[in-house]
Amino acid sequence: MDIQTILIIVAIGAVAGWLAGVIMSGSGFGLLGDIVIGIIGAVIGGFLFGLLGLAAVGLIGQIISATVGAVVLIFVLRLLKKA
């Protein structure tokens, strides 16, 4: 994996994490938190989109997929925190 790929992954993670933070709570989780949530969300989103037979095409599709996964991640973490 070259540096360009890593930077793209981090950028998509940051955008997706920030969007998920805004959607779920009205604010982000800080730069590092947004990146971590976004990258984990990208994995979850890719899995969920695969189950539905969808593919994230292009940069916008990857951001949407990662954001959906990050929203699901935040939702599940909030459920576990209440329990």
N, C-alpha and C positions, 0 to 999 in steps of 0.2 A: 504494500500500500504506500503510495507516494504522498508527499506533503500536501499536494493539491486536493487529493481525495479526503484526507483527514480534515483539511480546512472546510471543505464543502459539507462534510458530516457535522462538524461543529457548528457551522452557520445554520444549517437546516435544523439542528437540535435547538439552537438558541431561539430561532424564530418560532418553531413549533412549541417549545416550552413557554415562551412568552405569550403566544396566542392562547394556549391552554390555560395559563394562569389568569389571563384577562377574562376568558370565557367562564371559568369556574369560580373565581373569587374577586375579580375586579382589578387585580394587580398581578405583576409577575413575582418570581421567587428570587430575584437577583440574578446576575449573569450566570454564575456557576450553577445555581439551582435550575435555571431555565434550560441550560445546555444539557444537564444530566437528565432532567425530566423529558426533554425533547428527544434525546438519543434513545432512552428506554422506550419512550412512546413510539418512536419510529419502528422499533422491533415489534412492539405490540400491534401497532397499526398495520404493519406489513403482514403479520400473522392473520389479523382479523380480515383484512382485505382479501387475502388468499383464501380464507374460508368462504368468503362470499363470491369468489371467482372474479374479483376485480384486480386491476393492476394499477399501480401508481406510475403514470407516464409523465416524464418531464419533471422539472424542478417544482412547479406548482403542485403537481400530483403527489410528489414526495412530501412536500410541506403539509398538504391536506391529510395524507395518510399518517404522518408523524403527529400532527395536531390531534387527530381523532384518537390515536393511541395514547397520547399524553393526557387527554381529557378522561379517557377510561382509567388510566393509571391514577390520576388524582381522585377520581370518584371512588375507586376501590380503596385507596389509601385512607380516604376520609371515612369510609365504612368501617375499616379495620381500626381506625383511631377511636371511633365511638364505642366499639365493642370491648 
